[in-house]
Amino acid sequence: MAASKPVVRKKTTATRRKPVKRAASIPKPRAKTRSEKLAVWAATTMAKQAEKHTQTVTSRKDAAILRMTHEGCARCKGNGQIFTQGKDGAFTGSKPCPAKPTKTKVSRMRVAMAARFGADKNTGLVGWTCPCGTKEKPRYRDAKAATAALRTHERKKHGGKSVGGAWYGQVSTAAPDTDPAAPSPEPITRPISDSGMTDEAWEAQNKPPLAAETAKRKGVCWCCVGEGRLFSAYGGEQLVVVCNFCRGTGKPTHAAPA
């Protein structure tokens, strides 16, 4: 009887592991003396500031491209993106303009100039403020990036707890607040005869006006504080007058005092 041949087992091919790329860490020089420590601190600070400036200029270029390609757009008023607001007038977010761009190509030199010079170099960007007094000027591309920076500040300075910070967007100073095609209504005066209040108490219903920067940050008119109307007493008559600056809309106006 012939001997049976042994079964040859197949060897399992060992799977080769892919090499994991590790981020190259730059070792910090060991500083011994006080002057060396000061030099290391100065070099590190300058590098962080240079990186921050580069990111800001890049955001300004992106915003300048959007402004130039949406120049004359009635949807976004030439801003390239739309800042949304809540019922209280506070900014709630930002979204790209859904309208078709008016231009498909812009000059590289014009973009570089607009990102570094002029009053509109930060137009279209977003900044944030914190009740503790810390704030950043508009340098972020959208509300999402500004909110992330605000959360980082809260995590470092406030233990990760929200303290009521907010962000704000900068729009073009040449853009009108309302549609230019719509006729601006005239201020309306309505007399009140049965209020049962004295003239002093009637006028005391007006909220104190806000500073220009505060009103712009909150997204309300500086004069009527978003109410759209004012209480006045004149000639023995108590009146409800539509705000002459915002025309009763309660929205920010460029006629705010400096």
C-alpha positions in Angstrom: 0.0 0.0 0.0 1.5 3.3 -1.1 2.1 5.9 1.6 -0.1 9.0 1.4 1.6 12.2 0.6 1.7 14.8 3.4 -0.5 17.8 2.9 1.5 20.9 2.2 0.2 23.9 4.2 0.2 27.2 2.5 2.1 29.9 4.4 0.1 33.0 5.2 1.7 36.0 3.6 2.6 38.6 6.1 0.9 41.9 5.4 3.2 44.7 5.2 2.4 47.6 7.4 2.4 51.0 5.8 4.8 53.4 7.3 3.1 56.1 9.4 4.2 59.6 8.7 5.1 61.5 11.8 5.0 65.2 12.0 8.5 66.6 12.1 8.9 68.4 15.4 11.3 71.2 15.6 13.3 70.9 18.8 13.5 74.0 20.9 17.0 75.2 21.6 18.1 74.7 25.2 18.4 78.1 26.7 20.6 78.3 29.8 21.2 82.0 30.4 18.5 84.7 30.8 19.5 86.4 27.5 19.2 83.1 25.6 15.7 82.5 27.1 14.7 86.0 26.1 16.0 85.5 22.5 14.1 82.2 22.2 10.9 83.8 23.5 11.3 86.7 21.0 11.9 84.4 18.1 8.9 82.3 19.0 6.6 85.3 19.3 7.8 86.8 16.0 7.1 83.5 14.2 3.6 83.3 15.6 2.9 86.9 14.6 4.2 86.3 11.1 2.0 83.2 10.7 -1.0 85.1 12.0 -0.3 88.0 9.5 0.0 85.5 6.6 -3.3 84.0 7.4 -5.0 87.4 7.7 -3.6 88.5 4.3 -4.8 85.3 2.7 -8.3 85.9 4.1 -8.2 89.5 2.9 -7.3 88.3 -0.6 -10.2 85.8 -0.6 -12.6 88.5 0.5 -11.2 90.9 -2.1 -11.8 88.3 -4.9 -15.4 87.9 -3.8 -16.0 91.6 -3.7 -14.6 92.1 -7.2 -16.4 89.2 -8.7 -19.7 90.3 -7.1 -19.3 94.0 -7.8 -22.7 95.6 -8.4 -24.6 92.5 -7.1 -27.9 93.4 -5.7 -28.2 90.3 -3.6 -25.1 90.7 -1.4 -24.5 94.5 -2.1 -21.1 93.6 -3.5 -19.9 91.9 -0.4 -19.6 88.4 -1.9 -21.3 86.8 1.1 -24.4 87.5 3.2 -24.4 88.0 6.9 -27.6 86.7 8.5 -29.3 88.2 11.5 -31.7 87.1 14.2 -34.9 88.7 15.3 -33.0 90.7 17.9 -30.6 92.1 15.2 -27.6 90.1 16.4 -25.5 88.3 13.8 -26.3 84.6 13.5 -24.0 83.4 10.7 -22.8 83.9 7.2 -23.4 82.2 3.8 -22.0 82.6 0.3 -23.9 84.8 -2.1 -26.2 82.5 -4.2 -26.2 84.9 -7.1 -24.1 84.4 -10.2 -20.8 86.4 -10.1 -20.8 89.5 -12.3 -17.2 88.9 -13.2 -15.2 85.7 -13.9 -11.7 87.1 -13.7 -10.0 89.8 -11.7 -6.6 91.4 -11.7 -4.0 89.8 -9.4 -2.5 93.3 -8.7 -5.9 94.7 -7.7 -6.5 91.8 -5.4 -3.1 92.3 -3.7 -3.6 96.1 -3.4 -7.1 95.6 -1.9 -5.9 93.1 0.6 -3.2 95.5 2.0 -4.4 99.0 1.6 -7.7 101.0 1.8 -10.5 101.2 4.3 -12.2 98.1 2.8 -9.3 95.7 3.3 -11.2 93.9 6.1 -14.6 94.1 4.3 -16.3 90.7 4.2 -14.3 89.3 7.1 -15.5 88.4 10.6 -14.2 89.3 14.0 -15.3 88.4 17.5 -15.7 90.1 20.9 -15.8 88.7 24.5 -17.4 90.4 27.5 -14.0 90.2 29.3 -12.7 92.9 27.0 -10.7 90.7 24.6 -11.6 91.1 20.9 -10.2 90.5 17.5 -10.7 92.7 14.5 -12.2 91.2 11.4 -9.7 88.7 10.0 -11.6 85.4 9.6 -13.1 84.2 6.4 -16.5 83.3 7.8 -18.5 83.0 11.0 -17.5 79.3 11.5 -13.8 80.2 11.7 -14.5 83.2 14.0 -16.6 81.0 16.3 -13.8 78.5 16.6 -11.4 81.2 17.6 -13.8 82.5 20.2 -14.2 79.0 21.6 -10.4 78.7 21.8 -10.3 81.9 23.8 -13.0 80.7 26.1 -11.2 77.4 26.7 -7.9 79.2 27.5 -9.2 82.1 29.6 -12.6 81.0 30.9 -12.1 77.3 31.5 -14.1 76.2 28.5 -17.3 77.9 29.7 -19.2 80.3 27.4 -19.4 83.8 28.8 -21.6 85.3 26.1 -19.1 86.2 23.4 -20.3 87.2 19.9 -18.9 87.7 16.5 -19.5 90.5 14.0 -18.9 91.0 10.3 -17.7 94.0 8.4 -19.6 95.2 5.4 -18.8 97.7 2.8 -19.3 101.3 3.8 -20.6 102.1 0.3 -23.3 99.5 0.5 -26.7 100.9 1.4 -28.7 99.4 4.3 -31.8 99.1 2.2 -32.7 98.4 -1.4 -32.0 101.6 -3.4 -34.9 101.0 -5.6 -37.4 101.0 -2.8 -38.6 104.5 -1.8 -37.7 105.6 1.7 -40.8 106.3 3.7 -41.3 109.7 5.4 -41.3 109.8 9.2 -44.7 109.3 10.6 -46.0 111.1 13.7 -48.9 109.7 15.7 -50.5 111.7 18.5 -51.5 109.8 21.7 -54.3 111.4 23.7 -55.2 108.8 26.4 -51.9 107.6 27.7 -52.5 108.6 31.3 -48.8 109.5 31.7 -47.0 112.8 32.3 -44.8 114.2 29.6 -41.6 113.3 31.6 -42.8 109.7 32.1 -43.8 109.5 28.4 -40.3 110.6 27.2 -38.6 108.3 29.7 -39.8 105.3 27.7 -37.0 106.0 25.2 -33.9 103.9 25.6 -30.6 105.7 25.9 -28.8 105.9 22.6 -25.8 103.6 22.0 -22.3 104.4 20.8 -21.6 103.8 17.1 -19.4 100.7 17.7 -21.8 99.2 20.2 -24.8 99.7 17.9 -22.9 98.2 14.9 -21.9 95.2 16.9 -25.5 94.6 18.1 -26.9 95.3 14.7 -29.4 97.9 15.8 -29.9 101.6 15.1 -28.0 103.8 17.5 -30.8 106.3 18.0 -33.9 104.1 18.7 -31.9 101.0 19.8 -33.8 98.8 17.4 -37.3 100.0 18.4 -37.9 101.9 15.2 -39.9 104.6 17.1 -39.3 107.4 19.6 -41.6 108.9 22.3 -41.8 112.7 22.3 -43.9 115.3 24.0 -44.3 118.7 22.3 -46.9 121.5 22.6 -49.0 119.7 25.1 -49.2 116.6 22.9 -47.7 113.2 23.4 -46.3 111.8 20.1 -45.0 108.5 18.8 -42.4 109.4 16.1 -40.8 107.0 13.6 -37.0 107.1 14.0 -35.6 109.5 11.4 -32.3 107.7 11.1 -33.4 104.1 10.4 -36.8 105.0 9.0 -38.6 102.7 11.4 -36.6 99.6 10.5 -34.5 99.5 13.7 -31.4 98.4 11.6 -28.0 100.0 11.8 -27.5 103.3 10.0 -24.4 105.1 8.6 -25.6 108.3 10.2 -24.4 107.2 13.7 -22.2 109.6 15.5 -18.5 109.0 15.6 
